[in-house]
Amino acid sequence: MSIRYILLTVAGAFLLTACGSEMAEAPAPEAPPAAEEAAPAAEPAAEPAGDGGLPARIVAERGGFIPEGVEYDQANDRLLTGSIAEGTIFEIHADGSMTAAVSDPELGATIGIEADEPRDRLLVANSGGFGEAPGRAMLGVFSLTTGERIAMVDLMATLGELPEGASVFANDVTVADDGTVFATDTRMNVVYQVDGDYNASVMHAFEGIEGMALNGLVHHPDGYLLVADLGNGGIYRIPVDDPAAASEVSLPEPMTGADGLVWDSAGNLVVVSNSSGMITALTSDDGWASATIAAVGLYEGQATTGAAVGDDIYIVHPFFQDPEALPIIERVTFQ
């Protein structure tokens, strides 16, 4: 999809999608006037490269594409982002230059992305533009190596006839050890499941939870999903073999603005908040019936999702309210 209709509506309309940009970015304060004949400021010391050899901060060479999802492709040692405005999946190089990794005419607004290295697949939550009704919920599957399309799965078709006024929005995607793919729908508050033959079904539908807006999700090797509720700051545990037994994880405090979820190298669940300027590492000793806070990391501005690169966590700043601003991918250090 091109930038043909999104840029003029992104600042306002995207706030209503509950897909990771609900809180507006705070405007940057005006710089104070410089004192006469002030001495030049000292250059800040450059931060060392992280475990993946990446700099602490990468500024994209251009704006306009609006990346909501970010992922580290371990097989090819590269950072990938989605694009709300253009649909293309981009590789972002250390110097901020960009290379198209996946281009496909059926990609709309690409939101969450997941590298499935064992099967050489890139999984993409493929959504529609903000003016579309009833929206779009599709799973794009592409070769991680070549970018060629493997499948385009219509997730919305599993819902049957939608109630009047309802709409869909595929948000994030994850994969189990056996290759089964799961995706969230923020507007319908359902989790889709796609098997190895690319047959889709509704794994679990949440009902009657006021303010719920499903967002990021991850798969745990013990056989369950952890899913973020952006609207209420909760985390839900959904057993893959018994989705009806879904339960809310007991947290020490709400994960306000919970957007992207990612496992770190220590096995902690990292929650990226799009409103508090914080990532939170959660840990559990009871199979994620409950969780405690292991560490927090702070950042400025608004971020949506994160990617684990070795022992580091990188987050993406899309700049929803200023689509022409240069997106930033930044390493966040836990306190």
N, C-alpha and C positions, 0 to 999 in steps of 0.2 A: 504494500500500500504506500502511496506517496503522501506527502505532507498536505495533500489537496484540500482537506477540510478540517484538520485538527487544530492547527496552530491558533486560529482565531478564537477557539472555544476552550482551549485546554485549561486556562487559568481558573475559569469558573466551573465548567462542566465536570472536569475531572474530580473536583472536590466531592461530587455527588456519587461517584462510582463506588466508593468505599473500597478502593483497590490499592490504597497505599499513599494517597496524597490528600487525606482529609484535612490535615492541618496546614494552613498557609505558611509559607516561609516568612520569617520575620525580615523586614527590610534592613539592609545594612545601614548602620549609623553613618551620618555624614562625617567626613574627616574634619578635624578642627583646622583652622587656618594655620599655616606654617609661621613660626616665629622668624623675624628678620634675621638674616645671616645665620640661620640655624646650621649646626654642624651636620653633615650627612649621617644618616643612620647607618649603624653597622649592619653588614649583611648577616642574616641568620645562618647559623651553621647548618649545613645540609645533613638531613637525616640519613643514616645508613640504609642500604637496600635491605629488604626483608628476606625471609627464607627462600622465596621464589625468585630472588634477584630483582624484584620490582622496586621502584622508588616508593617513598612514603605517600606521594601524591602524584596523580596523573591527571592532567587537564586535557580533555579531548580537543582536537584541532579545530572542530567546528561545533556549533550548536544546531538546533532545529530537529534533531532526531529523537530526543527525549527518552533516555534509557531508564526503564523502571526495574528491570531485572539485570543482575550481574552474576557471572559464573566463571569458575576457573576450570579450564579443560586440562586435566593432568596429563592426558595422553599426548597433547601437542604443546603443553607448557605455554598457555595463553589465556588472557582474560577475554571473555565474551560478554556482550550486552545485547539486550533487546532494544526495540525502538517503538515507542508508542505512535510516533508521527509517521514513520516510514515503513515499518514492518520488517525491514532488513535486520538480520543478526550481524553485528559487527565484532571483529577482533579489534581490541584497543591495545596498541603497542605502548611500550614504556615511555616513549616520547610524545604520546598523545595522538599519533597518527592512527588512522582507521582503515581497515580492510574489510570489505564485505565478505562474510563467511557463509551466509545463507541468504539468497534472494529468491522469492517465490511469489508469483502473482496472487496467490490465495492467502498470503499472510496479511492480516490487518494490523491491529495494534498488538505487538508482541510484548507480553508481560513477563511472567516467570519463565526461566529457562533452566534446563538441567542437563548436564553432560553425563551420559551413560556410557562411560569408557569401555566397560567389558563387552558391550554389544555395538560399539562404534556408532552410537546414536546421539543426536541432540534432540531433546524433547522441548517443545515450545507451547506455552499457553497462548493460543491465538484468539484474540478478542476483536470486537468491532469498535468502530468509532463511537464517540460519545453521543452523536446525534442519531445513531441507529436504534431502531426499535423493531423487534425485541432484543436487539444486540446479537452477539455472536459468542459461541463457546465451542472451540475446536481444539484438537491436539495435533500440532504439526510434528512429524517425526522425520529427521533428516540424518544423512550420513555425517558423522562428526568429522570425518576425514575430507570428504569431497563437497559437502553441502547439498548433495542431491536429495531430492525428496524420496522418502521411503513410504510414508503414508500421511494422509490428512483425514483425521477422524472427527466426525460430527458428533460432539458430545451432547449438544442440545437435543438431538433426535431421540435420546434416551428418555427425555422428560415427557414425551407425548404432547398433547395440546396444553399450552400454557394458560393459566388463568388470565382473565382480562387485565391488562395493564402490567403484567409481569414481564420481566426481561432477564437476560442472562449475561454473565461476564466471566469467562475463564480467567483465573488469576495466577495460580501457581501450580507447579508440577513437581512430582518426585517419583522415584522408581524403587521398587523392591529388589531384593537379591535375585529373585527368579525372573526379573524383567517386567513384571506387572507394573503398569504406570497408574498413578493417581493424580487427580487434578481437582482444585477447588473452584467453585463458582460463587463469587461474592454476592451476587444479587439473589440467587436462588438458595444459598446456604446448603449446597449439596457437595458431596465428594464423589467424583466420577472414578470409575475403575476401567482400565483398558488392558485386555489380556494380550498374550503373545501373538495372537492372530489379528490384533487390532479390532476386536469386538468390544464395544463400550457398553457400560451399564452404570446405574446409580448404585454406588456402594453404600452410601448413607445420606439421609436427608435430615437435617435438623429442623425441628418445628417448635414454634411457641416460645422462642427465646427472644425477648424484646431487645432490639438494638444490635442483634448479632450480624456480623459481616465477616465471613470466612476469608482468610487471606493465605499466609504462608503455611507450608506443611513440609514435614520430613518423614522418612520411614525409619523405624528402628529395627535392627536385625532380629530382635526377639519377636517380631510379628505384629507390630502395631504402628499406627500413624500418630503423630503429634501435629495438631492443627491450631493455628492462631485465630482467635476471634478479635479482629481489629476493633469492632464496635464496643466491646466490653472489657478488653484487655485480658481475656482468659486464654487458656490453652486446653485443648481437648485431646483425650487419648482414645483412639478408635482401634480396637482389635480387628485385624484383617479377617480373621476367621469367624468373628462374631460381632459385626458392626453395631448390632442392636445394644451391645454392652458398652457403648461409648459413654465416657464419663469425663467430668471436668477435673483437671489436675488442680490439686490444692496448692495455691501459691502464697508466698508471704505477703504479696501485694499485687494489685493488678499490673499487668504489663501494658501500660497506657500506650496507645498508638502501635500496638504489636503488628508488624508488617511482615518482613522476611524472617524466616527461620533457617538456621544452618548449624550443622554439627562442627565443633572445633576439633583440633587434633587430640585434645584431652578427653573427648566424649561429652563435653558440655553442650547444652542446647543454647545457642546464641540467638537472642531475640533482638531484631533491629526495630527500634521505635521510630516512627516517622513524625513524632510530635514532641518528644522529650529531649532530643539531642543526646541520646544514650543508647548503647548496646548493653544488654544484660546477659551474662553467662549463667545459666541455670544448671543445677545438678540434682540428681535424685538417687536415693538408696533403696527405693521400694518399687522399682519398675514404673516410675512416673505416675504413681498414684498421687504423689506430692513432689514438690521441688523446693529447693532453697537457692538463694543467690550466692554464686561462687565469686563473681567479680563483675565490675561494671567498667565501661569505657565511654568517654565523653567525646562529642564532636559538635561542631557548629553548623547551623543551617538545618536543612531537612534531608534525610536519607530514606531509602525505601528497603533495599535488600542488601545482603552481604554474601561474600564468597570466602571460603577458607583457602588460603594459599600457604601450605606448610603449617607453621604454628601461628600465622597471622590471619587476621580478619580484615578484609577490604570491603568498604561500603560504597554505594553509588549515590551521588547527589544529582538528581535529574533537572532541578530548577523548573518546576511545573509552571510557575507564574511568569517566567521569562524564558520562553522556548528558545530564543536565540542565544541565551547565555551558554557558556562552554561547560558541559557536564564535567564533573570531577569524580574520580575514583580514588578513595583515600584509605590508608591503613589506620586503624583505630587500635590504640594500646589500652589494655585493661589496667585499671588502677590497683 
